[in-house]
Amino acid sequence: MLFRTVALNLERLGDKIMVFQYYSDTDMLYIKFTAGISIESEEVSPGIVFDFDEHNRVIGIEIEDASKFIDLSRLEVLALPFSNLILSEKAGVK
């Protein structure tokens, strides 16, 4: 499995971190807003799934067939007050 991860550390306190993960083998982009366990998911639009925690807060968004909707070769960050930007690319063994 090949995936790319971009983490925007918006705050250094607690578990507030935004992570973008792309899974090329399934063409799925997952945007994680905070650490937590999804207890419920809802498809809000074809191919767009929201994950909810135990407090009914959205903790992540799954975008299926992501490359059909998003230019995955580019990430533009505008006016975010982040203190840390982490870019990583990992390749797993098939």
N, C-alpha and C positions, 0 to 999 in steps of 0.2 A: 504494500500500500504506500502510495506517495501522498504526502500532505504538506502543505505550507501553513505556517502559523505566523500571524502578526499579532503581537500583544501590545496594547496601549495601556500603560500603567497610569491611569488617570489620577489615582490617589494612592498613597503608600499605606493608608490605614485600612485594616481589615481585609476583606475579600473583594473589594471593588476593583475589578480589572475587566477589560474588554478584550476578548480574544477572537480573532478570525481564523478559522481552520478550513482549508479546502482539501477535499478528498478526491483526487483525480480518478480513482478507480470507479467511483459512483457518481462523479460530477456533482458533488454535494458541498455547499458552503454552509458552515455552522458559525454563527455569531453568538458568542457566550458573553453575557453581560455581567454576571456575577457567579461566584462559586455557589454550588448548591446542587440538590438532587431534584430532578424533574419527577413530579408525581402525576402530572397530567399533560397531555399534548392536544393541540387543536389545530386542524388544518383550516387556516383562515382564508385561504385562496388556493387555487390549484397549485400544488408544489411548494407552498409556503406554510410551514408548521411552527407554531409558537409552543415553547415548553414553559410550564408553570411550576413554581415551587409550592410548598405546603401553605403559603400565605396568599396564593393566587397571584403572585407577581411573575411577570415574564422574566425568565432567566436566560433564555436563548431563543434563537430563530434559526430554523433549518430551511435552506433554499435548495430544492431539488432541481436538477438540470441547470445548475447555476450558470454555466458558460453560455447558455442560450439567452440569458437576461443581463449578464454582467460582464464587463471587460475585466477578466481576472488578471490580466497582465499589468494592471495599474490600480494603485490605491492612493487616493488623494485625501490628505488630512488638512482641514482648514480650521483655524482659530480654536484649537483644543488646548486647554491649559495642562497638557501632560508633562510630566517630569522625566519620563523614561519611555523609550521606544525600543522594543525588542523584535528583531527580525530573525527568523530561523527557517530553515528548510530541511526536512528530514525525509529520508527514503527508507522504507522498510523492505523486507525480503518477501517476495511473492512465493 
